[in-house]
Amino acid sequence: MKKYSLKLSFLVISLSLFLLPSLVFAAPAISFNSLAQTSVILKASGLTAAQKVTLYVINKSGTTAYSKGIPSTADQNGYALATFTGLKRGGNYYTYIFDSTNKTLAQKDLKTLDPQLNYTNVSATSVTLKATNYEPNQNLTFRLKNVGETPYFLQTLNKTANTNGTAEITYTGLTPGGDYKGEVLIGTTSDKIIQFKTQTPPPPSGGGEPPSGGNEPPTGGNPPPSGSNVEPGWYYQMNDAQLGTGTAGPFATAEACQNSLDSQVANHGSLILKDCYEVTTQSGTEPPSSATPPPGGSTNEKGWYFEMDDPLLGIGTAGPFATQGECKTSRDLQVSKGATITKECYERATTESASQSDLSSTGGGLVPDCPETGCGWDQLMLLVAKVIDFLVFYLSLPIAAIAFAYAGFLLMTSGDNSGKRDQAKEIFRKVGLGLVIAMAAWLIVSTILTTLVDPALLDKYSLLKGIL
């Protein structure tokens, strides 16, 4: 036995010594330092100290003919450098390292920088022109002029590229919906040209957009309270930096209401508290402001709701929405305005189910909270679910983990003691079988509960919601 162990040790040591040079000494490689439009510094690495090599650059097909080799000697760290100039902007090249016998040690493709001109942040009256891939600290000239029938505009500005070869200029005072040509010049020579069109503002709505028509939201006021006299039509609620919180409307059609809402968001940055909704009668009641959530168990309209914490309005409930899609769209809009969503979109089917949806079945201990009308079948089934959940996930799993750890300890320390090994195996078998039985029982009970318990109540029970 000892004889074979010595042979195996000798084999491992021999293999390690054979592989050690390849692990310690890296293979020769090429990297690019100070890559620019027409020049590059080639860096060879992984060489031996004082090794003589030739760094070579040659053009690929389609690029202006170029072929140049520069001899170099590696330093004590195995690096060799060579600077190549006169390359073509955006050109494609091969780079090589040759040793003293013209043997290829490494090869890598090279593409020089190609300057680009792009436009960003385009609005109805402004735009930003951005030039990239130029030489660091290069002096550039930006020119913007009108095209076609766009009113006359011509402005020239100078800018120095930063250390990354990037420069940008913002132009204002443009014509909405106008056509323009942006240009970058080097000296007096045009280098890059780009055309774009400014944004066109949405057309005015057909009726009731504040302040020209309809009811302008009162300055600092609140939406009319439930039960107030509201004219039939379409409305929406918003919070405007100048007008404050209020209701806009009435609008003759849903389309006119939506156009006005979009205009308020685009041109004034208004925060939409409630999307377009319809009031059908003169004495109809407008849904309450979403600044204050309705109390638990109160009467609520049928529809979809979500709850949020808004920096301006505080904690509140938004809704109702006709569909889940409309609810999620409004929720995403509020998030983009800085609101924190405290409860995702949920549905209230009837007044009764809205009351039941306020049950706090996930808080406290094992016993679920009951509505004002008293505990019923749903609360009993939920109690059963919580007890089984506690026994399986909060009691059985930790105990099983401890038992597995103990069995593993016995197995690792048993040595030649067959009794300890058998004891460890028996613990593994019994605990594993117990876990299978416990999980099967939990699965059966959970499946039954999905058919016996109110779905609105189960939705509050996170475990069943996440697994079934």
PyMOL commands that set and color helices and strands:
alter all, ss='L'
color gray80, all
select helices_A, chain A and resi 2-24+254-268+324-336+351-356+377-413+418-452+455-458+462-467
alter helices_A, ss='H'
color red, helices_A
select strands_A, chain A and resi 29-33+40-45+52-59+67-73+80-84+92-99+104-111+116-120+127-132+139-146+154-160+167-171+179-186+189-197+233-240+244-251+271-279+303-310+314-321+340-348
alter strands_A, ss='S'
color yellow, strands_A
deselect
rebuild
show_as cartoon
